[in-house]
C-alpha cells in the first residue's frame, strides 16, 4: 500500500444509492479513501432548500479533497447536480471517470 492511499470522490444522483455503495465498497477494498454523498434521503425525509444548498457546497469541498472523481451514472444518466459537479471537477483539474458510458 502506498504511503498515502488515493482519495476518490464519488458523485452521482442519490437515486443510485445502491450503485454508489457498491462503488464505495469496491474502491475501499482496493485501498482507496472514499468520500461520497453523506445523505441518501428516504421517501419520507424532508430536506429544505437551505440544506440542499449546504450539501451541494459540502460535496464540492469533497471534490477538492480528492485525487480523482468517479461519476456513478447507471445507464449513462447524469442529472443537473452531477453536471455541476463534473464542471467543478474539470475546473480544478481533477481526473474524472464514469461507471457507464454516456
HELIX and SHEET records of a PDB file:
HELIX    1   1 UNK A   14  UNK A   16  5                                   3    
HELIX    2   2 UNK A   17  UNK A   29  1                                  13    
HELIX    3   3 UNK A   49  UNK A   65  1                                  17    
HELIX    4   4 UNK A   74  UNK A   76  5                                   3    
HELIX    5   5 UNK A   80  UNK A   91  1                                  12    
SHEET    1   A 4 UNK A  33  UNK A  35  0                                        
SHEET    2   A 4 UNK A   7  UNK A  12  1                                        
SHEET    3   A 4 UNK A  68  UNK A  72  1                                        
SHEET    4   A 4 UNK A  95  UNK A  98  1                                        
END                                                                             
